[in-house]
Amino acid sequence: MTNPKSPEMLTTILVLAGFGICALIWPKGRARTRTTILVLGALGIEALTFLWGPLLGGPDKWNILVSVSTFLAVFVAIFQDEIQTVIHHPKIEVNVADDLIEPALGKYYIRGTVKNVGDRRAKRCRVKLLKVEGQNYATQQIHAYLAWQGNTREFLTLCSDEHWIFDIGVRDPAENAPFPLRLSTYIGTNNVAHELLPRELSYRLVLAIYGDNIPSTPHTVSLRIGAAANDIQIS
């Protein structure tokens, strides 16, 4: 039995502890951090093999080291694209706030932003409104897209640190009370009419950001519309 205080055992404990720390850091790590983790992981595997191979009845240490190094080199060559995807990936942040409500052309435009905070392009992004909920409001399953600012309806590619503004809805004070908020929804080339009235006051909008190389994650928006046309709160 190996002495728990032997150099092999102590080194093994340190390497395994390092693996645990790397696993905690990995989800929030940027590309350079993840590359460093992969290199350290490979070195850790080689260190463990170098230490324990002879004790388990294997050949001498240098042969083991050469064998493991060759295996890792072949593995990297075969799965190079997959490794690049793991290291570099897009990540989308959604932001809605009162300061994104813009008065323009006599109307009030309610908007949000999506930003790619990752280190790889997010391809063909679009925003979809999944449903609208309210305490005294029959939940509506919408499943229609929201237009980008300027009524742009194309799928957009977001580079790293790039952001785009999308339209949630518009409220027109020129209309007669109760000043409905018209959602900026569409399917294909057709507008999809959905109106929210202030009698409900508070609504919950469930959005999702879609892209060819990003997972879609629902995002809930709280929206309050009062009797006055400019009485709008969103978060």
Contacts in CASP RR format, 6 or more apart in sequence:
PFRMAT RR
TARGET T0000
AUTHOR 0000-0000-0000
METHOD contacts of the structure
MODEL  1
MTNPKSPEMLTTILVLAGFGICALIWPKGRARTRTTILVLGALGIEALTF
LWGPLLGGPDKWNILVSVSTFLAVFVAIFQDEIQTVIHHPKIEVNVADDL
IEPALGKYYIRGTVKNVGDRRAKRCRVKLLKVEGQNYATQQIHAYLAWQG
NTREFLTLCSDEHWIFDIGVRDPAENAPFPLRLSTYIGTNNVAHELLPRE
LSYRLVLAIYGDNIPSTPHTVSLRIGAAANDIQIS
2 8 0 8 1.000
2 9 0 8 1.000
2 55 0 8 1.000
3 9 0 8 1.000
7 51 0 8 1.000
8 51 0 8 1.000
8 52 0 8 1.000
8 55 0 8 1.000
11 47 0 8 1.000
11 51 0 8 1.000
12 48 0 8 1.000
12 51 0 8 1.000
12 52 0 8 1.000
15 44 0 8 1.000
15 47 0 8 1.000
15 48 0 8 1.000
18 40 0 8 1.000
19 41 0 8 1.000
19 44 0 8 1.000
22 37 0 8 1.000
22 40 0 8 1.000
22 41 0 8 1.000
25 33 0 8 1.000
25 37 0 8 1.000
26 34 0 8 1.000
26 37 0 8 1.000
30 118 0 8 1.000
30 119 0 8 1.000
31 87 0 8 1.000
31 88 0 8 1.000
31 119 0 8 1.000
34 86 0 8 1.000
34 87 0 8 1.000
35 87 0 8 1.000
38 83 0 8 1.000
38 87 0 8 1.000
42 72 0 8 1.000
45 68 0 8 1.000
45 72 0 8 1.000
46 65 0 8 1.000
46 68 0 8 1.000
46 69 0 8 1.000
46 72 0 8 1.000
49 64 0 8 1.000
49 65 0 8 1.000
49 68 0 8 1.000
50 61 0 8 1.000
50 64 0 8 1.000
50 65 0 8 1.000
53 61 0 8 1.000
53 64 0 8 1.000
54 60 0 8 1.000
54 61 0 8 1.000
54 64 0 8 1.000
58 64 0 8 1.000
76 83 0 8 1.000
88 119 0 8 1.000
88 120 0 8 1.000
89 118 0 8 1.000
89 119 0 8 1.000
89 120 0 8 1.000
89 213 0 8 1.000
90 116 0 8 1.000
90 118 0 8 1.000
90 119 0 8 1.000
90 120 0 8 1.000
90 121 0 8 1.000
90 122 0 8 1.000
90 123 0 8 1.000
90 158 0 8 1.000
90 160 0 8 1.000
90 213 0 8 1.000
90 214 0 8 1.000
91 116 0 8 1.000
91 117 0 8 1.000
91 118 0 8 1.000
91 214 0 8 1.000
92 114 0 8 1.000
92 115 0 8 1.000
92 116 0 8 1.000
92 117 0 8 1.000
92 122 0 8 1.000
92 125 0 8 1.000
92 158 0 8 1.000
92 209 0 8 1.000
92 214 0 8 1.000
92 217 0 8 1.000
93 114 0 8 1.000
93 115 0 8 1.000
93 117 0 8 1.000
94 112 0 8 1.000
94 113 0 8 1.000
94 114 0 8 1.000
94 207 0 8 1.000
94 209 0 8 1.000
94 219 0 8 1.000
95 112 0 8 1.000
95 113 0 8 1.000
95 114 0 8 1.000
95 115 0 8 1.000
96 111 0 8 1.000
96 112 0 8 1.000
96 113 0 8 1.000
96 168 0 8 1.000
96 221 0 8 1.000
96 234 0 8 1.000
96 235 0 8 1.000
97 112 0 8 1.000
97 234 0 8 1.000
97 235 0 8 1.000
98 232 0 8 1.000
98 233 0 8 1.000
98 234 0 8 1.000
98 235 0 8 1.000
100 110 0 8 1.000
100 111 0 8 1.000
100 112 0 8 1.000
100 113 0 8 1.000
100 165 0 8 1.000
100 234 0 8 1.000
101 108 0 8 1.000
101 109 0 8 1.000
101 110 0 8 1.000
101 111 0 8 1.000
101 232 0 8 1.000
101 234 0 8 1.000
102 108 0 8 1.000
102 109 0 8 1.000
102 111 0 8 1.000
103 109 0 8 1.000
103 230 0 8 1.000
106 172 0 8 1.000
106 173 0 8 1.000
106 174 0 8 1.000
107 170 0 8 1.000
107 171 0 8 1.000
107 172 0 8 1.000
107 173 0 8 1.000
107 174 0 8 1.000
108 170 0 8 1.000
108 171 0 8 1.000
108 172 0 8 1.000
108 173 0 8 1.000
108 229 0 8 1.000
108 230 0 8 1.000
108 232 0 8 1.000
109 167 0 8 1.000
109 169 0 8 1.000
109 170 0 8 1.000
110 167 0 8 1.000
110 168 0 8 1.000
110 169 0 8 1.000
110 170 0 8 1.000
110 171 0 8 1.000
110 181 0 8 1.000
110 223 0 8 1.000
110 232 0 8 1.000
110 234 0 8 1.000
111 149 0 8 1.000
111 165 0 8 1.000
111 166 0 8 1.000
111 167 0 8 1.000
111 168 0 8 1.000
111 169 0 8 1.000
112 165 0 8 1.000
112 166 0 8 1.000
112 168 0 8 1.000
113 163 0 8 1.000
113 164 0 8 1.000
113 165 0 8 1.000
113 166 0 8 1.000
114 125 0 8 1.000
114 127 0 8 1.000
114 158 0 8 1.000
114 163 0 8 1.000
114 164 0 8 1.000
114 166 0 8 1.000
114 209 0 8 1.000
115 158 0 8 1.000
115 161 0 8 1.000
115 162 0 8 1.000
115 163 0 8 1.000
116 122 0 8 1.000
116 158 0 8 1.000
116 159 0 8 1.000
116 160 0 8 1.000
116 161 0 8 1.000
116 162 0 8 1.000
116 163 0 8 1.000
117 160 0 8 1.000
117 161 0 8 1.000
118 160 0 8 1.000
118 161 0 8 1.000
119 160 0 8 1.000
120 160 0 8 1.000
120 213 0 8 1.000
121 157 0 8 1.000
121 158 0 8 1.000
121 159 0 8 1.000
121 160 0 8 1.000
121 213 0 8 1.000
122 157 0 8 1.000
122 158 0 8 1.000
122 211 0 8 1.000
122 213 0 8 1.000
122 214 0 8 1.000
123 157 0 8 1.000
123 211 0 8 1.000
123 212 0 8 1.000
123 213 0 8 1.000
124 155 0 8 1.000
124 156 0 8 1.000
124 157 0 8 1.000
124 211 0 8 1.000
124 212 0 8 1.000
125 155 0 8 1.000
125 156 0 8 1.000
125 157 0 8 1.000
125 158 0 8 1.000
125 164 0 8 1.000
125 209 0 8 1.000
125 210 0 8 1.000
125 211 0 8 1.000
125 214 0 8 1.000
126 145 0 8 1.000
126 155 0 8 1.000
126 156 0 8 1.000
126 209 0 8 1.000
126 210 0 8 1.000
126 211 0 8 1.000
127 145 0 8 1.000
127 146 0 8 1.000
127 148 0 8 1.000
127 166 0 8 1.000
127 207 0 8 1.000
127 208 0 8 1.000
127 209 0 8 1.000
127 210 0 8 1.000
128 143 0 8 1.000
128 144 0 8 1.000
128 145 0 8 1.000
128 146 0 8 1.000
128 207 0 8 1.000
128 208 0 8 1.000
128 209 0 8 1.000
128 210 0 8 1.000
129 142 0 8 1.000
129 143 0 8 1.000
129 144 0 8 1.000
129 145 0 8 1.000
129 146 0 8 1.000
129 168 0 8 1.000
129 183 0 8 1.000
129 185 0 8 1.000
129 205 0 8 1.000
129 206 0 8 1.000
129 207 0 8 1.000
130 141 0 8 1.000
130 142 0 8 1.000
130 143 0 8 1.000
130 206 0 8 1.000
130 207 0 8 1.000
130 208 0 8 1.000
130 218 0 8 1.000
131 139 0 8 1.000
131 140 0 8 1.000
131 141 0 8 1.000
131 142 0 8 1.000
131 143 0 8 1.000
131 205 0 8 1.000
131 206 0 8 1.000
132 139 0 8 1.000
132 140 0 8 1.000
132 142 0 8 1.000
132 183 0 8 1.000
132 194 0 8 1.000
132 196 0 8 1.000
132 203 0 8 1.000
132 204 0 8 1.000
132 205 0 8 1.000
132 206 0 8 1.000
133 139 0 8 1.000
133 203 0 8 1.000
133 204 0 8 1.000
133 205 0 8 1.000
133 206 0 8 1.000
134 200 0 8 1.000
134 202 0 8 1.000
134 203 0 8 1.000
134 204 0 8 1.000
135 200 0 8 1.000
135 202 0 8 1.000
136 200 0 8 1.000
137 200 0 8 1.000
137 203 0 8 1.000
140 194 0 8 1.000
142 183 0 8 1.000
142 185 0 8 1.000
142 192 0 8 1.000
142 194 0 8 1.000
144 185 0 8 1.000
144 186 0 8 1.000
144 187 0 8 1.000
144 192 0 8 1.000
144 194 0 8 1.000
145 153 0 8 1.000
145 185 0 8 1.000
145 186 0 8 1.000
145 187 0 8 1.000
145 188 0 8 1.000
146 166 0 8 1.000
146 167 0 8 1.000
146 168 0 8 1.000
146 183 0 8 1.000
146 184 0 8 1.000
146 185 0 8 1.000
146 207 0 8 1.000
147 153 0 8 1.000
147 166 0 8 1.000
147 167 0 8 1.000
147 184 0 8 1.000
147 186 0 8 1.000
148 154 0 8 1.000
148 156 0 8 1.000
148 164 0 8 1.000
148 165 0 8 1.000
148 166 0 8 1.000
148 167 0 8 1.000
149 164 0 8 1.000
149 165 0 8 1.000
149 166 0 8 1.000
149 167 0 8 1.000
150 167 0 8 1.000
151 167 0 8 1.000
151 184 0 8 1.000
153 186 0 8 1.000
153 188 0 8 1.000
153 189 0 8 1.000
155 211 0 8 1.000
156 164 0 8 1.000
158 164 0 8 1.000
167 184 0 8 1.000
168 183 0 8 1.000
168 184 0 8 1.000
168 205 0 8 1.000
168 221 0 8 1.000
168 223 0 8 1.000
168 234 0 8 1.000
169 181 0 8 1.000
169 182 0 8 1.000
169 183 0 8 1.000
169 184 0 8 1.000
170 181 0 8 1.000
170 182 0 8 1.000
170 184 0 8 1.000
171 179 0 8 1.000
171 180 0 8 1.000
171 181 0 8 1.000
171 182 0 8 1.000
171 225 0 8 1.000
171 229 0 8 1.000
171 232 0 8 1.000
172 179 0 8 1.000
172 182 0 8 1.000
172 229 0 8 1.000
173 179 0 8 1.000
173 229 0 8 1.000
173 230 0 8 1.000
177 227 0 8 1.000
178 197 0 8 1.000
178 198 0 8 1.000
178 199 0 8 1.000
178 227 0 8 1.000
179 198 0 8 1.000
179 225 0 8 1.000
179 227 0 8 1.000
179 228 0 8 1.000
179 229 0 8 1.000
180 195 0 8 1.000
180 196 0 8 1.000
180 197 0 8 1.000
181 195 0 8 1.000
181 196 0 8 1.000
181 197 0 8 1.000
181 223 0 8 1.000
181 225 0 8 1.000
181 232 0 8 1.000
182 193 0 8 1.000
182 194 0 8 1.000
182 195 0 8 1.000
183 192 0 8 1.000
183 194 0 8 1.000
183 195 0 8 1.000
183 196 0 8 1.000
185 191 0 8 1.000
185 192 0 8 1.000
185 194 0 8 1.000
186 192 0 8 1.000
196 203 0 8 1.000
196 223 0 8 1.000
196 225 0 8 1.000
197 225 0 8 1.000
198 225 0 8 1.000
198 226 0 8 1.000
198 227 0 8 1.000
198 231 0 8 1.000
201 224 0 8 1.000
201 225 0 8 1.000
201 226 0 8 1.000
202 222 0 8 1.000
202 223 0 8 1.000
202 224 0 8 1.000
203 222 0 8 1.000
203 223 0 8 1.000
203 224 0 8 1.000
203 225 0 8 1.000
204 220 0 8 1.000
204 221 0 8 1.000
204 222 0 8 1.000
204 223 0 8 1.000
205 220 0 8 1.000
205 221 0 8 1.000
205 223 0 8 1.000
206 218 0 8 1.000
206 219 0 8 1.000
206 220 0 8 1.000
206 221 0 8 1.000
207 218 0 8 1.000
207 219 0 8 1.000
207 220 0 8 1.000
207 221 0 8 1.000
208 216 0 8 1.000
208 217 0 8 1.000
208 218 0 8 1.000
208 219 0 8 1.000
209 216 0 8 1.000
209 217 0 8 1.000
209 219 0 8 1.000
210 216 0 8 1.000
221 234 0 8 1.000
221 235 0 8 1.000
222 234 0 8 1.000
222 235 0 8 1.000
223 232 0 8 1.000
223 233 0 8 1.000
223 234 0 8 1.000
224 232 0 8 1.000
224 233 0 8 1.000
224 234 0 8 1.000
225 231 0 8 1.000
225 232 0 8 1.000
225 233 0 8 1.000
226 232 0 8 1.000
END
